[in-house]
């Protein structure tokens, strides 16, 4: 990605501007029952200018990346802002500033794998599954790597050049059950290029065994009872709760539009055992799945402590929302593609681990459930949520019992979090999906297991 001849392209008289050049790259290889079904490599790139004048925004973009085009889109963005400013009413907002400069290029330092090496890696795993678990009716494996490289400069002194890679291995096993197909699924991987995460198929065998065992557990299931129960939400599920049911309610644009979180600042919304953070880039000396060092407005990205020991402390902001609410910038302005405006988006939203052991948490339940995996879910601005539970187990007298048939859990997140009585000391990140909010974008979500009171659907 070449550097810019930028500033000379900008019209005079703007209150604020930013220019972005970006390329998104993706490659993937997938096998189904031993046959290659996907072998894709794609990229999209271009430039964007966003201008702010007299309280109004203007944006223009192009897939071309040359100096004449840059001049045209900058002029167009400025004229769009001027047009909207003429029709704007109300007090003009002075945008806050906390600019940062830096270069963060996470290319692998190892010898990059060729297509043939990646294909052979997946094929070797497929052969292993076919040999080790011959009774499966379907097996699907694939790897996907995405990279986002961008260079941004802003009029308040922000500048960054970043290349953030993510790599994942997807495993799906399907077997025949007494009532129809049963399946186990896992997405493994996270931050880094593929060579940084895997070197040998044998490294994955232990995870494959877990997926297979979950598939077999689903052959002998019982209905969950409907009602309210003490449950342990596995760390795979707690991260989704943090993201969907709490994170979105505390994005400041949602707060400005009526999110329930707007009524609870500096009030208790969870048990004192619960702290929840949107981490910018590093937690426990480890880079998170989606590190953001400088956001797309050139702002220094810092951790946003949303809930501190049960108290709602802050919201996630871009420049405009921070100005409107009189709060500190957090560095949460992000756009997915070159043509996308920066929106307030989560980065790596997590519940902070506690001191309890998962086994002790399960042992403390006389009658309830251990809920492990979600297959879908939704939440709204009231923090009310409903998640599908694809994998869970009975707990009776502190012991795990049979797997339960697919069911749902629902409630209000801020009410559920007030019932938390135990928090495990482990931490699990997931980042293989995309978060949708006008535009899809990469996010990380994670946390420990939590023991709480849950409303379950059932028979």
C-alpha positions in Angstrom: 0.0 0.0 0.0 1.7 3.2 -1.1 1.9 6.4 1.0 -0.1 9.5 0.1 0.4 12.8 -1.4 -2.5 13.9 0.8 -2.6 17.3 2.4 -2.3 19.4 -0.8 -5.5 17.7 -2.1 -7.7 19.2 0.6 -9.8 22.3 0.2 -9.3 25.1 2.7 -11.9 26.1 5.3 -12.8 22.8 6.8 -13.2 22.4 10.6 -11.9 18.8 10.5 -11.0 16.2 7.9 -9.6 12.6 7.5 -8.3 10.7 4.6 -8.1 6.9 4.4 -6.5 4.5 2.0 -7.4 0.9 2.7 -7.2 -2.6 1.3 -9.1 -5.6 2.6 -7.8 -9.0 1.6 -9.2 -12.5 2.2 -8.2 -16.1 1.2 -9.9 -19.3 2.1 -9.7 -23.1 1.3 -12.6 -25.4 2.3 -13.1 -29.2 2.0 -16.3 -31.1 2.2 -16.0 -34.9 2.7 -12.6 -34.8 1.2 -13.4 -32.7 -1.8 -12.3 -29.1 -2.2 -15.4 -26.9 -2.5 -13.9 -23.4 -2.0 -10.5 -21.9 -3.1 -11.0 -18.1 -3.1 -8.7 -15.2 -2.9 -10.1 -11.6 -3.0 -9.2 -8.0 -2.3 -10.9 -4.6 -2.3 -9.2 -1.3 -2.0 -9.7 2.4 -2.5 -9.7 5.8 -0.8 -12.1 7.9 1.3 -12.2 11.4 2.5 -14.5 12.6 5.3 -15.0 16.3 6.0 -16.6 18.2 8.9 -17.8 21.7 8.5 -20.1 23.9 10.6 -21.5 20.8 12.4 -22.2 18.6 9.3 -20.3 15.7 7.8 -19.5 15.0 4.1 -18.0 11.8 2.7 -16.8 10.7 -0.7 -14.8 7.6 -1.8 -13.4 5.9 -4.9 -11.9 2.6 -5.8 -9.2 4.4 -7.7 -6.0 5.3 -5.8 -4.2 8.1 -7.6 -3.6 11.8 -6.8 -6.2 13.3 -9.2 -8.8 11.0 -7.8 -7.8 11.9 -4.2 -8.3 15.6 -5.1 -11.7 15.0 -6.6 -13.0 13.0 -3.6 -11.7 15.5 -1.1 -13.5 18.4 -3.0 -16.6 16.3 -3.1 -16.5 15.5 0.6 -16.1 19.2 1.4 -19.0 20.2 -0.9 -21.2 17.5 0.7 -20.4 18.8 4.1 -21.1 22.4 3.1 -24.4 21.5 1.5 -25.6 19.7 4.6 -24.3 22.5 6.9 -26.6 25.0 5.1 -29.6 22.9 6.2 -28.5 22.1 9.7 -30.1 23.6 12.7 -28.9 23.6 16.3 -25.7 24.2 18.1 -22.5 23.5 16.3 -20.3 20.8 18.0 -16.6 21.4 18.6 -15.0 18.0 18.0 -12.6 16.8 20.7 -9.1 15.6 19.9 -6.6 13.0 21.2 -4.5 12.3 18.1 -1.9 9.5 17.9 0.6 8.5 15.3 2.0 5.0 14.7 2.7 2.1 12.5 1.5 -1.4 13.4 2.2 -4.0 10.7 1.7 -7.5 11.8 3.1 -9.5 8.9 4.4 -12.9 9.8 8.1 -13.1 10.4 8.0 -16.8 9.2 8.2 -18.0 5.7 4.6 -17.6 4.3 2.8 -20.8 3.4 2.0 -21.4 -0.3 -1.5 -22.3 -1.4 -0.4 -25.9 -1.7 0.8 -26.0 2.0 -2.5 -24.5 3.2 -4.5 -27.0 1.1 -2.4 -29.9 2.3 -2.9 -28.8 5.9 -6.6 -28.9 5.6 -6.5 -32.1 3.6 -4.3 -33.8 6.2 -6.9 -32.9 8.9 -9.7 -34.2 6.8 -7.9 -37.5 6.2 -7.3 -37.8 10.0 -11.0 -37.2 10.8 -12.1 -39.6 8.1 -9.8 -42.3 9.5 -10.3 -41.6 13.3 -14.1 -41.1 13.1 -15.3 -43.2 10.1 -19.0 -43.1 11.1 -19.5 -39.4 10.5 -22.0 -38.6 7.7 -20.4 -35.2 6.9 -17.2 -33.5 7.7 -16.3 -30.0 6.6 -13.0 -28.2 7.2 -11.6 -24.9 6.0 -9.2 -22.1 6.7 -9.8 -18.4 6.2 -7.4 -15.5 6.6 -8.4 -11.9 6.4 -6.2 -8.9 6.5 -7.0 -5.2 6.8 -4.4 -2.7 5.8 -5.0 1.0 6.1 -3.3 4.3 6.2 -5.2 7.3 7.7 -4.3 10.9 8.3 -6.4 13.5 10.1 -6.3 17.3 10.3 -5.8 17.2 14.1 -2.5 15.3 13.8 -3.5 11.7 13.8 -1.7 9.3 11.4 -1.5 5.5 11.3 -0.5 2.7 9.1 -1.7 -0.7 10.2 -2.0 -4.2 8.9 -4.2 -6.5 11.1 -4.5 -10.2 10.2 -6.8 -12.8 11.5 -6.7 -16.5 10.7 -9.2 -19.3 11.5 -9.7 -23.0 11.1 -13.3 -24.1 10.9 -14.4 -27.7 11.8 -17.9 -29.2 11.3 -18.7 -32.8 12.1 -22.2 -34.2 11.4 -23.3 -37.7 12.6 -26.6 -39.6 12.5 -28.7 -39.4 15.7 -31.8 -41.2 16.7 -34.0 -38.1 15.9 -32.0 -36.8 12.9 -28.5 -35.3 12.3 -26.4 -34.1 15.2 -23.4 -31.9 14.8 -20.4 -30.4 16.5 -18.7 -27.2 15.4 -15.6 -25.2 16.3 -13.9 -22.1 14.9 -10.2 -22.0 16.1 -7.6 -19.3 15.7 -7.7 -15.6 16.0 -5.1 -12.8 15.7 -2.2 -13.4 13.3 -1.4 -14.8 9.9 -1.9 -18.5 9.5 1.8 -19.4 9.8 1.8 -17.7 13.3 -1.0 -19.9 14.6 -0.4 -23.3 13.1 2.6 -25.4 12.0 1.4 -29.0 12.2 -2.0 -30.7 11.9 -1.3 -32.7 15.1 -1.7 -29.5 17.1 -5.4 -29.6 16.3 -6.1 -33.2 17.2 -7.1 -32.5 20.8 -9.7 -29.9 19.6 -11.0 -32.3 17.0 -11.6 -34.9 19.7 -13.6 -32.3 21.7 -15.8 -31.5 18.7 -16.4 -35.2 18.0 -17.3 -35.9 21.7 -19.8 -33.1 21.7 -21.3 -34.6 18.5 -21.7 -38.0 20.3 -23.2 -36.3 23.4 -25.9 -34.9 21.2 -27.1 -38.4 20.3 -28.6 -38.9 23.7 -30.4 -35.7 24.7 -33.2 -34.7 27.0 -35.4 -31.7 27.0 -34.5 -28.8 29.3 -37.2 -27.8 31.7 -38.7 -24.4 31.1 -38.2 -21.9 33.9 -35.6 -20.0 35.9 -32.5 -22.0 37.0 -29.1 -21.6 38.4 -26.8 -22.1 35.4 -23.1 -21.9 34.5 -22.6 -20.1 31.2 -19.4 -21.4 29.6 -16.8 -18.8 28.6 -17.8 -19.5 25.0 -21.3 -18.1 25.8 -20.4 -15.4 28.3 -18.4 -13.4 25.6 -21.5 -13.4 23.3 -23.6 -12.0 26.2 -21.0 -9.3 26.9 -21.0 -8.3 23.2 -24.6 -8.6 22.1 -26.6 -7.7 25.2 -24.3 -5.3 27.0 -21.8 -3.9 24.5 -24.3 -2.6 22.0 -26.4 -0.9 24.6 -23.3 1.1 25.7 -22.2 2.3 22.2 -22.7 6.0 22.6 -24.7 6.5 19.4 -27.2 3.9 20.8 -27.2 5.8 24.1 -28.0 9.1 22.3 -30.9 7.3 20.6 -32.5 5.9 23.8 -30.6 2.9 24.9 -31.4 1.8 28.4 -27.8 2.3 29.4 -28.4 6.1 29.2 -30.4 5.8 32.4 -27.9 3.8 34.5 -24.6 5.7 34.3 -22.8 5.4 37.7 -25.5 3.0 38.9 -25.3 -0.8 39.7 -26.2 -2.9 36.6 -24.5 -6.1 37.7 -23.1 -8.1 40.6 -20.0 -6.6 42.2 -18.2 -9.7 40.8 -18.7 -8.4 37.2 -16.4 -6.0 35.4 -16.7 -5.6 31.7 -14.2 -3.9 29.4 -14.0 -3.1 25.7 -10.2 -3.7 25.3 -8.4 -1.6 22.7 -5.6 -4.0 21.8 -3.8 -5.8 24.7 -5.1 -7.8 27.7 -2.9 -9.7 30.1 0.2 -8.8 28.0 -1.3 -10.5 25.0 -2.6 -8.9 21.8 -6.4 -9.3 21.5 -8.1 -10.9 18.5 -8.9 -7.5 16.9 -6.3 -5.0 18.1 -7.1 -1.3 17.6 -4.1 1.0 18.5 -5.4 4.1 16.7 -9.0 4.4 15.5 -10.2 5.6 12.1 -10.5 9.2 13.4 -6.8 9.2 14.3 -7.7 8.9 18.0 -5.5 7.1 20.5 -7.4 3.8 21.3 -7.7 3.1 25.0 -9.5 0.5 27.0 -13.1 1.5 27.9 -14.1 0.2 31.3 -17.9 -0.2 30.8 -18.8 -1.9 34.0 -16.5 -1.7 37.1 -17.4 -4.1 39.9 -21.0 -3.9 38.9 -21.2 -0.2 38.3 -21.9 1.2 34.8 -19.0 3.6 34.3 -18.7 4.6 30.7 -19.8 4.3 27.1 -17.8 3.8 23.9 -17.3 6.9 21.8 -16.3 8.6 18.6 -15.4 12.3 18.4 -19.0 13.4 17.9 -20.6 11.4 20.7 -17.9 12.3 23.2 -18.5 16.0 22.4 -22.3 15.6 22.7 -22.1 13.7 26.1 -19.1 15.6 27.5 -17.1 12.4 28.0 -13.6 11.2 27.2 -12.6 9.8 23.8 -12.1 6.0 23.8 -11.0 5.3 20.2 -14.0 3.3 19.1 -14.5 4.9 15.6 -14.1 2.1 13.0 -15.1 1.5 9.4 -14.8 -1.9 7.7 -14.1 -1.0 4.1 -12.4 1.9 2.4 -15.8 3.5 1.6 -17.3 3.1 5.1 -17.7 6.0 7.5 -16.3 5.3 11.0 -19.0 4.3 13.3 -18.9 3.6 17.1 -17.9 -0.1 17.1 -16.7 -2.5 19.8 -13.2 -3.9 19.5 -12.6 -6.7 22.1 -15.5 -6.8 24.6 -14.9 -9.0 27.6 -16.0 -9.9 31.1 -13.0 -9.8 33.4 -12.0 -13.3 34.8 -12.6 -14.0 38.5 -11.1 -16.4 41.0 -13.4 -19.5 40.8 -12.8 -22.8 39.1 -15.2 -24.1 36.5 -15.5 -27.5 38.2 -16.4 -25.8 41.5 -19.0 -23.7 39.8 -20.7 -26.7 38.3 -20.4 -28.6 41.6 -22.2 -25.8 43.4 -25.4 -26.3 41.4 -28.0 -28.7 42.8 -30.4 -28.6 39.9 -29.7 -26.5 36.8 -27.7 -26.4 33.6 -24.3 -25.9 32.1 -24.8 -23.9 28.9 -21.9 -24.1 26.5 -22.5 -23.0 22.9 -24.9 -20.5 21.2 -25.9 -20.9 17.6 -27.7 -17.6 17.2 -29.0 -14.6 19.1 -30.3 -11.1 19.2 -30.5 -8.2 21.7 -32.0 -4.8 21.7 -31.5 -1.3 23.2 -33.2 -2.4 26.5 -30.5 -5.1 27.0 -33.2 -7.7 26.5 -31.8 -10.7 24.7 -32.6 -14.2 23.4 -29.9 -16.7 22.4 -30.3 -20.1 20.9 -28.4 -22.8 22.9 -26.9 -25.4 20.6 -25.0 -27.3 23.3 -25.7 -27.6 27.0 -25.9 -30.2 29.8 -28.0 -31.0 32.8 -26.5 -30.5 36.2 -27.9 -32.5 39.1 -26.4 -32.6 42.5 -23.2 -30.9 41.2 -22.6 -33.5 38.5 -22.9 -33.1 34.7 -25.7 -35.2 33.2 -27.0 -35.7 29.7 -26.8 -33.1 26.9 -30.0 -31.1 26.4 -31.9 -30.6 23.1 -31.5 -27.2 21.5 -33.3 -24.6 23.5 -33.2 -20.8 24.2 -32.1 -18.6 27.0 -33.6 -15.1 27.4 -33.9 -12.2 29.7 -32.6 -8.7 30.4 -28.8 -8.6 30.5 -28.5 -6.0 33.3 -30.9 -8.2 35.4 -29.1 -11.4 34.6 -25.7 -9.9 35.5 -27.0 -8.9 38.9 -27.5 -12.6 39.7 -23.9 -13.6 39.1 -22.4 -15.4 42.1 -19.3 -17.0 40.7 -16.8 -16.0 37.9 -14.2 -18.5 36.6 -10.5 -17.7 36.4 -10.1 -18.8 32.8 -10.5 -16.7 29.6 -11.7 -17.6 26.2 -11.7 -15.3 23.1 -13.8 -15.8 20.0 -13.4 -13.6 16.9 -14.4 -15.7 13.9 -17.7 -13.9 13.1 -18.6 -10.4 12.0 -20.7 -7.8 13.9 -23.4 -6.1 11.8 -24.3 -2.5 12.4 -25.0 -0.8 9.1 -21.6 -2.3 8.0 -20.1 -5.6 9.1 -16.8 -5.5 11.0 -14.4 -7.7 12.8 -14.8 -7.9 16.6 -13.5 -9.9 19.5 -15.6 -11.1 22.4 -14.5 -13.1 25.4 -14.6 -13.8 29.0 -14.7 -16.5 31.7 -17.6 -18.8 32.7 -20.2 -17.2 35.0 -22.7 -18.7 37.4 -26.0 -16.9 37.3 -29.8 -17.2 37.2 -31.1 -17.9 33.7 -34.6 -18.1 32.1 -34.6 -21.2 29.8 -37.1 -22.3 27.2 -37.9 -26.0 27.3 -40.6 -28.6 27.4 
